[in-house]
Amino acid sequence: MHLNSLALVNFKNYKEATLELSPDINIFIGENGAGKTNVLDAVYYLAFCRSFLNPIDKQCIRIDEKFFLLQGSFVKEEKKIAITCSVKEGQKKKVTRNKKEYEKLADHIGEFPAVVISPYDRNLISEGSETRRKFIDSIISQFDRNYLETLIRYNKVLQQRNALLKQFQEMRIFDLESIDVWDLQLIDLGNVIHKKRSAFLLDFIPVFQKYFNLISNNKEEIDIHYKSQLIEEDFATLLRKSHRKDNALGYTNVGIHKDDLVFLIHQQPIKKFGSQGQQKSFLIALKLAQFELVSGLLKKKPILLLDDIFDKLDHLRVAHLMQLISDHIFGQVFISDTDRDRIEKVFDGIKIERKLFTVNQGNIEEG
């Protein structure tokens, strides 16, 4: 599977651009702010129906325009598949496959998997639990559509329950019979999600540890701890015990929406006790483990997006990553960088077909 061509209209800083791509390596060179990352984000958007940079779709529309359009021609099992994503101000996002619109965007997730390694990955360590939950949810959703649908339903039920609690708070009442209706649904959905997260992490953590050891030469002891209220008590008991607190605060205080991943180095939080180099290795290992598991479960290699990472890595880590590329571990790869000379040195001796594009303020030229 690979992306054969890409077209952007009014996407971020691009008025219009059309690219014919290599099935192997595609490199985008340009100064900071030129729009290199936006090309990689367009590829990601075609895969996930969302940006990895901007959670609000309208923020991807070019300044002074009313819409954006992305078109990609994928080659999958020797068949060409046209994917189009369009967003217009005040209208519902539209995603089509061979000109037929998806009824549910969830049906598209996993069809064209992708993994991005970016400086923004540091948010997985520095930010709150929601960022780490989204990370694990996005991985599982690519190969388990039922999981994604269950997660969507859980969040809708959670919103309804919170709205009811807010009403109770304003009216200074608590109706157990009414809240039980939402509790039963939340319990069923939450237990499914918790079970699947637990099972996934059992497979994920050893693969993650393998890649960390590979790129750091087996120097550190690292681990991931799954933190969930459902490990200590069953969900029904947790909700029942939390009724008074939920009523007082006006929202649901227990459940899988409170889950977190604790990243550890030598049994201590890497956020506090890990060096910058250790944290970079940790993050890259997370993404490489994601790549391997998704690739194995879907029986196809995801597109790998390497966004401006070479100036953030030391020579040893770059060498290990390039070894994986030269061993054809990955399929199609997109790379952004500011330094042409550095990229040429990085790929010196790697005999893989590649295309190089120069990016300059919304203009892209091959070569």
C-alpha positions in Angstrom: 0.0 0.0 0.0 1.2 3.5 -0.8 0.1 7.0 -1.8 0.7 7.5 -5.5 -0.3 11.2 -5.8 -1.5 14.0 -3.5 -3.3 17.3 -4.3 -3.9 20.1 -1.8 -6.3 23.1 -2.3 -6.5 25.8 0.4 -4.9 23.5 2.9 -3.1 25.6 5.5 -0.5 27.7 3.6 -1.1 25.9 0.3 -3.3 27.6 -2.3 -2.8 24.7 -4.7 -0.2 21.9 -5.0 -0.1 18.6 -6.8 2.5 15.9 -6.3 3.5 12.6 -7.9 5.1 10.5 -5.2 7.6 7.7 -4.9 6.3 4.5 -3.4 9.4 4.4 -1.2 11.0 7.6 0.1 9.6 11.2 -0.3 11.7 14.0 1.2 10.6 17.6 1.7 13.3 20.2 2.2 12.7 23.8 3.3 13.1 26.4 5.9 11.1 26.4 9.1 7.6 27.7 8.4 7.8 26.9 4.7 5.1 24.2 4.8 6.9 20.9 4.9 5.0 19.6 7.9 1.7 20.6 6.3 2.4 18.2 3.5 2.9 15.4 6.0 -0.2 16.5 7.8 -2.2 16.3 4.6 -1.1 12.7 4.2 -2.1 12.0 7.8 -5.5 13.7 7.2 -6.2 11.4 4.3 -5.5 8.4 6.6 -7.4 9.5 9.7 -9.8 12.2 8.5 -8.1 14.7 10.9 -4.9 16.6 11.4 -2.2 15.5 13.8 -1.5 19.2 14.5 -4.9 21.0 14.5 -7.8 19.4 16.4 -10.2 21.9 14.9 -10.8 21.3 11.2 -11.5 24.9 10.2 -8.0 25.8 11.4 -6.7 23.9 8.5 -8.4 26.2 6.0 -6.1 28.7 4.3 -6.4 32.2 5.6 -9.1 34.2 3.8 -10.6 31.1 2.2 -13.8 29.2 3.0 -12.8 25.6 2.4 -10.0 23.2 1.9 -9.8 20.0 -0.3 -7.4 17.1 -0.1 -7.2 14.4 -2.8 -5.1 11.3 -2.7 -4.7 8.4 -5.0 -3.7 5.2 -3.1 -2.5 2.0 -4.5 -3.7 -1.0 -2.5 -3.4 -4.6 -3.6 -2.6 -3.3 -7.1 -5.9 -1.3 -7.2 -6.1 2.5 -7.3 -8.4 4.1 -4.7 -9.2 7.8 -4.7 -9.8 9.4 -1.3 -11.1 13.0 -1.0 -11.4 15.0 2.2 -13.1 18.4 2.1 -14.1 20.9 4.8 -16.3 23.9 4.2 -17.1 26.6 6.8 -20.4 25.9 8.4 -20.8 22.4 6.8 -20.2 18.8 7.8 -16.8 17.3 6.9 -17.0 15.2 3.7 -14.8 12.1 3.0 -15.3 10.1 -0.1 -13.8 6.8 -1.4 -13.9 6.5 -5.2 -16.5 9.4 -5.2 -18.8 7.6 -2.7 -19.2 9.4 0.6 -18.7 7.4 3.8 -21.8 7.2 6.0 -19.5 7.0 9.0 -15.9 8.3 9.2 -15.1 5.4 11.5 -15.5 3.1 8.5 -12.4 4.8 6.9 -10.1 4.4 9.9 -7.6 1.6 9.4 -8.0 1.4 5.6 -4.9 3.4 5.0 -2.8 3.2 8.2 -0.1 5.8 9.0 2.3 6.4 11.8 3.9 9.9 12.5 7.1 10.6 14.4 7.2 14.3 15.2 8.7 16.8 17.7 5.1 17.1 18.9 5.3 13.6 20.3 6.9 15.1 23.4 3.3 16.0 24.4 2.9 12.3 25.2 5.3 12.8 28.1 4.7 16.4 29.0 0.9 16.7 28.8 -2.0 15.1 30.7 -3.6 11.7 30.6 -6.0 12.6 27.7 -3.0 12.8 25.3 -1.8 9.3 26.2 -5.3 7.8 26.0 -5.8 9.3 22.5 -2.4 7.7 21.6 -3.5 4.2 22.6 -7.0 4.6 21.3 -5.8 5.7 17.9 -3.6 2.6 17.6 -6.3 0.1 18.5 -8.9 1.9 16.4 -6.8 1.3 13.2 -7.2 -2.5 13.5 -10.3 -2.9 15.6 -13.4 -1.1 14.3 -15.6 -2.4 17.0 -13.3 -0.7 19.6 -13.6 2.6 17.9 -17.4 2.3 17.7 -17.6 1.3 21.4 -15.4 4.3 22.3 -17.6 6.7 20.4 -20.7 5.3 22.1 -19.0 5.4 25.6 -18.2 9.1 25.1 -21.8 9.9 24.0 -23.2 8.1 27.1 -20.7 9.9 29.3 -21.8 13.3 27.8 -25.4 12.4 28.6 -24.6 11.3 32.1 -22.7 14.5 32.8 -25.5 16.6 31.4 -27.9 14.9 33.8 -25.6 15.3 36.7 -25.3 19.0 35.8 -29.1 19.2 36.0 -29.2 17.5 39.3 -26.6 19.9 40.6 -28.6 23.0 39.5 -31.9 21.6 40.9 -30.2 20.3 44.0 -31.6 16.8 43.6 -30.3 13.3 42.8 -32.5 10.8 41.0 -30.9 7.3 41.3 -33.4 5.7 38.9 -32.5 8.2 36.2 -28.7 7.9 36.7 -28.9 4.1 36.7 -30.1 4.2 33.0 -26.7 5.7 32.0 -24.7 3.8 34.5 -25.7 0.4 33.0 -24.7 1.6 29.5 -21.4 3.1 30.8 -20.5 -0.1 32.6 -21.1 -2.4 29.6 -19.1 -0.1 27.2 -16.4 0.7 29.7 -15.6 -2.9 30.5 -15.2 -3.7 26.8 -12.8 -0.8 26.3 -10.8 -1.6 29.5 -10.4 -5.3 28.5 -9.2 -4.4 25.0 -6.8 -1.8 26.3 -5.3 -4.3 28.7 -4.9 -7.0 26.1 -3.3 -4.6 23.6 -0.8 -3.4 26.1 0.3 -6.9 26.9 1.3 -7.2 23.2 2.6 -3.6 22.8 4.9 -3.3 25.8 7.4 -6.1 24.8 7.6 -4.7 21.2 8.2 -1.2 22.6 10.9 -2.4 24.9 12.6 -4.2 21.9 12.8 -1.0 19.9 14.0 1.1 22.8 16.8 -1.3 23.4 17.7 -1.3 19.7 18.0 2.5 19.5 19.6 3.0 22.9 22.0 0.0 23.0 20.3 -1.8 26.0 21.4 0.9 28.4 18.2 1.5 30.4 15.4 -0.3 32.1 12.1 1.0 30.8 8.4 0.1 31.1 4.8 1.3 30.7 2.3 1.0 33.5 -1.4 0.9 32.7 -3.1 3.0 35.3 -6.9 2.4 35.5 -9.5 2.6 38.3 -11.0 -0.6 36.9 -8.0 -2.6 37.8 -8.7 -2.1 41.5 -12.5 -2.4 41.5 -15.3 -3.4 39.1 -16.9 -0.5 37.3 -20.3 -0.9 38.8 -18.9 -0.6 42.3 -16.8 2.4 41.4 -19.9 4.3 40.0 -22.0 3.5 42.9 -19.4 4.7 45.4 -18.9 7.9 43.3 -22.6 8.9 43.1 -22.4 11.5 45.9 -19.1 13.0 44.6 -20.5 13.0 41.0 -23.6 14.8 42.2 -21.7 17.4 44.1 -19.3 18.2 41.2 -21.7 17.8 38.3 -19.6 15.3 36.3 -18.5 11.6 36.2 -15.4 11.0 38.3 -14.7 7.4 37.6 -14.3 5.3 34.5 -12.1 4.4 31.6 -12.0 8.1 30.6 -9.7 8.5 33.6 -7.2 5.9 32.4 -3.5 6.8 31.9 -0.2 5.4 30.8 2.7 5.9 33.1 6.1 6.0 31.3 8.9 4.6 33.5 12.7 4.5 33.3 14.4 2.6 36.1 11.0 2.4 37.8 10.7 6.2 37.9 8.5 8.6 35.8 10.5 9.4 32.7 9.0 12.9 32.7 11.0 13.7 35.8 13.9 11.4 35.8 14.7 10.9 32.1 17.2 12.9 30.1 16.3 14.5 26.8 18.0 11.7 24.9 16.2 9.0 26.9 12.9 10.7 26.4 13.5 10.9 22.6 14.4 7.2 22.5 11.3 6.4 24.5 9.0 8.3 22.1 10.6 6.9 18.9 10.3 3.4 20.4 6.6 4.0 21.1 6.0 4.9 17.5 8.1 2.1 16.0 6.2 -0.4 18.2 2.9 1.1 16.9 4.2 0.6 13.3 5.1 -3.0 13.9 1.9 -4.0 15.6 -0.4 -2.2 13.2 1.5 -3.6 10.3 1.2 -7.2 11.6 -2.4 -7.0 12.5 -3.6 -5.3 9.3 -1.2 -7.3 7.1 0.0 -4.1 5.4 2.8 -1.6 6.2 1.5 1.8 7.4 2.8 5.0 5.8 5.6 6.4 8.0 5.8 10.2 8.4 9.1 11.5 9.9 8.5 15.1 10.6 11.6 17.2 11.3 13.3 14.7 13.5 16.8 14.5 12.3 18.0 17.7 13.9 16.5 16.5 17.2 18.4 13.2 17.2 22.0 12.4 17.8 24.1 10.5 15.3 23.6 7.1 17.0 19.8 7.3 17.0 19.8 8.5 13.3 22.0 5.6 12.4 19.7 3.0 14.0 16.6 4.5 12.4 18.3 4.5 8.9 19.3 0.9 9.4 15.6 0.0 9.8 14.8 2.0 6.6 17.7 0.3 4.7 16.5 -3.1 5.9 13.1 -2.3 4.3 11.3 -2.6 7.6 9.0 0.2 6.5 7.0 0.8 3.3 6.4 4.3 2.0 8.2 7.0 4.0 7.7 10.8 4.1 10.4 12.9 5.6 10.6 16.7 6.3 13.9 18.4 7.1 15.5 21.9 6.9 19.0 20.7 5.8 19.6 19.3 2.3 23.2 18.4 3.0 22.3 16.5 6.2 19.6 14.5 4.4 22.0 13.6 1.6 24.5 12.3 4.2 21.8 10.4 6.1 20.8 8.6 2.9 24.3 8.2 1.5 24.7 4.5 0.8 21.0 3.6 1.2 19.9 2.2 -2.1 16.2 2.9 -2.0 14.2 4.9 -4.6 13.5 8.4 -3.4 12.1 11.7 -4.5 13.2 15.0 -3.1 11.0 18.1 -3.1 11.9 21.7 -2.3 9.3 23.6 -0.3 9.2 27.4 -0.3 6.2 29.3 1.3 3.5 27.1 -0.2 5.3 26.2 -3.4 6.7 22.7 -4.0 9.1 21.8 -6.7 10.7 18.4 -7.3 14.4 18.3 -7.0 
